[in-house]
Amino acid sequence: MKEKNRSRILKRILFVVIGIVFIATFVMFCLAQCGGTLKTVPTIDPRFKGTPEESAEQEKLDGFIRAANEWAEETPSEMWELTSFDGLKLKAKFFRNGNSHSYVVFVHGYHDSYVRFYNYTHPVFEMGYNVLMLSLRAHEPSEGRFITMGYYESEDLKDWLYKLSEYDSEAEIAVIGLSMGATTTLMASGLDLPENVKCMVADSGFTAVRDEYKNEFKYRYHVPAFPTVNLIALYSRIFAGWNINKDNVKFRLPYAKIPIMFIHGGKDTTVPFGCLDVNISLYGGPEYERLVFEDSEHVKAHMTHHEEYFEKVGNFLRKHIH
């Protein structure tokens, strides 16, 4: 009798534990893939205190942010709209630069927003390019419930590129993506793109979604990869309709047909530095450039190495679009 009671208790405990695991991982899935709200523009922190050298560097960074925010407020812009293949209303902000036929399409990162990257697109605009800043699906103000880590986003990017090509038949287009935006860019490189897409810049793109989740859960959230990632993969297929094991850069980048500049920070722990050379090894296109900032953290190089970064990116853009 005691053995039967003990067995029942153990079974109940097992069912409770399994239930908790499923609920916890579903919460993690929602946190990882459900959409985010519109972020605000970067602001200056008046409370910053550090060494004289750190204070001088911070003041320099503040100057970039201040100038970029003023540019975004004062420069005329338009909100564009696109209906995705699955019926979502996607948004983008367009800054026209005179009569130029050269365009840079900017793709932001995970749970982020285009409004936080005026400090990136301002220097690009100053180079003479028109700028189209995308709002990815499931990121306000665009519609969508699920973030697919570059998979469906790359299809959306392709549609934006065709829309831009129809808008200006003489357009020469470059794409710049940061973090998940870089992965979106790399995945799009292997799709059937308009002929006037001339080059891409991918700053800190990850290779495989599964590996990125493992890295994030282990080092940021201190959650074991198993069974968390496995169950998230299951939920992704059931609720969001995509496969994190197959829908990644490995299956697209070998078919790239245009030049790509690969950028990464040597101290990046969000997207491990090793992804840089893995991505380059997968690249099947005609020409690439590799740019590393050894002391930079995740997508910080455009701020901490502002002049060198935009000089190198500018040279690459001018090489391919005019």
C-alpha positions, -999 to 999 in steps of 0.1 A, spaced: 0 0 0 28 24 9 46 15 -23 15 24 -43 11 57 -25 47 65 -30 44 57 -67 13 80 -71 31 108 -53 62 105 -76 40 104 -107 22 136 -95 55 153 -88 67 143 -122 36 156 -139 39 189 -120 76 193 -129 68 185 -166 40 211 -165 62 237 -150 89 231 -176 63 234 -205 48 266 -190 83 281 -183 96 274 -218 64 287 -233 69 320 -214 105 320 -227 91 315 -262 68 344 -258 96 366 -245 119 355 -274 95 357 -303 65 379 -294 66 414 -308 80 445 -291 68 481 -285 83 511 -303 115 522 -286 123 559 -281 153 577 -295 185 575 -276 189 603 -250 218 619 -232 225 607 -196 235 638 -176 243 617 -146 273 599 -163 304 601 -143 338 586 -150 375 594 -155 384 625 -175 391 602 -205 358 584 -201 339 616 -197 355 631 -229 346 599 -248 310 600 -235 307 637 -245 318 627 -280 292 600 -281 265 624 -268 274 648 -296 267 621 -322 234 613 -306 224 649 -302 232 657 -339 214 627 -352 182 634 -332 182 670 -344 187 658 -380 158 633 -377 135 661 -363 145 687 -389 148 666 -420 115 661 -440 105 624 -441 77 601 -452 61 570 -437 59 542 -463 37 512 -460 40 477 -475 16 447 -472 37 415 -465 31 382 -482 10 371 -452 -11 403 -450 8 424 -424 10 461 -427 47 470 -425 61 505 -420 93 523 -430 106 559 -426 120 574 -458 144 604 -459 148 617 -494 182 633 -502 178 657 -531 177 642 -566 200 612 -556 192 578 -571 213 560 -545 195 544 -516 205 528 -484 179 505 -467 185 502 -430 174 471 -411 173 473 -372 178 445 -347 159 422 -324 133 439 -301 146 472 -313 134 501 -335 145 522 -364 141 554 -342 171 543 -321 195 543 -350 193 578 -364 229 580 -351 237 554 -378 216 567 -407 225 604 -402 262 598 -413 249 577 -443 225 605 -453 254 630 -450 272 609 -476 245 618 -501 223 587 -500 185 585 -496 177 564 -465 148 540 -460 146 528 -424 125 496 -420 103 487 -391 104 449 -390 73 427 -385 62 424 -349 80 457 -341 59 488 -338 47 506 -358 46 475 -381 20 448 -375 28 412 -365 27 388 -336 59 368 -340 96 377 -346 112 350 -367 148 360 -362 154 369 -399 134 342 -417 101 359 -427 118 393 -422 142 385 -451 111 379 -473 98 413 -461 131 429 -469 130 415 -504 95 430 -509 107 464 -497 136 462 -522 112 455 -551 89 483 -539 119 507 -539 129 496 -573 94 503 -586 95 537 -569 127 547 -588 137 527 -619 172 543 -618 178 533 -582 211 518 -570 205 502 -536 226 491 -507 213 473 -475 227 477 -441 216 455 -412 226 454 -375 224 423 -353 192 405 -362 189 430 -390 223 418 -402 210 382 -402 179 393 -420 202 410 -446 224 379 -450 193 356 -454 179 380 -480 212 379 -500 204 344 -512 169 353 -525 159 365 -559 165 403 -555 162 431 -579 192 437 -601 197 472 -588 205 459 -553 243 463 -555 258 455 -521 251 448 -484 266 455 -450 260 430 -422 271 442 -387 271 415 -361 248 389 -377 244 355 -361 245 323 -382 220 299 -367 190 308 -345 194 277 -324 230 286 -315 220 322 -308 192 310 -284 217 287 -267 241 315 -262 215 340 -249 198 315 -225 231 303 -211 249 335 -206 222 362 -202 194 343 -185 214 314 -170 188 289 -183 199 254 -196 198 251 -233 181 217 -230 151 214 -230 145 251 -234 157 255 -270 141 222 -281 107 232 -267 110 267 -282 117 251 -315 85 231 -311 64 262 -302 80 281 -331 67 255 -356 32 253 -340 25 290 -333 48 310 -356 51 286 -385 89 284 -389 117 260 -382 146 274 -361 167 244 -371 166 250 -409 154 285 -414 188 303 -410 218 318 -427 234 285 -435 207 277 -461 207 311 -478 242 327 -477 258 302 -501 235 315 -528 244 352 -523 251 370 -556 262 405 -544 292 419 -525 289 420 -487 309 437 -460 309 416 -428 315 436 -396 319 424 -360 331 436 -326 359 415 -309 342 418 -275 307 409 -287 291 384 -263 255 388 -276 264 374 -310 297 355 -305 326 368 -325 330 334 -341 299 339 -362 318 364 -383 341 339 -399 315 312 -401 293 336 -421 322 344 -444 329 307 -449 293 302 -460 293 332 -484 290 322 -520 290 356 -536 315 374 -558 333 397 -533 334 404 -496 352 426 -470 359 417 -434 360 445 -408 368 439 -371 368 463 -342 387 443 -316 376 463 -285 339 468 -295 309 452 -279 277 442 -297 268 467 -325 287 495 -307 315 501 -332 296 527 -352 296 548 -321 329 540 -304 349 540 -337 327 565 -354 351 581 -379 369 548 -389 337 529 -391 319 553 -414 350 559 -435 353 521 -442 315 517 -447 314 548 -469 343 535 -491 325 502 -495 292 519 -505 309 542 -530 326 513 -546 293 497 -555 267 525 -557 272 559 -571 
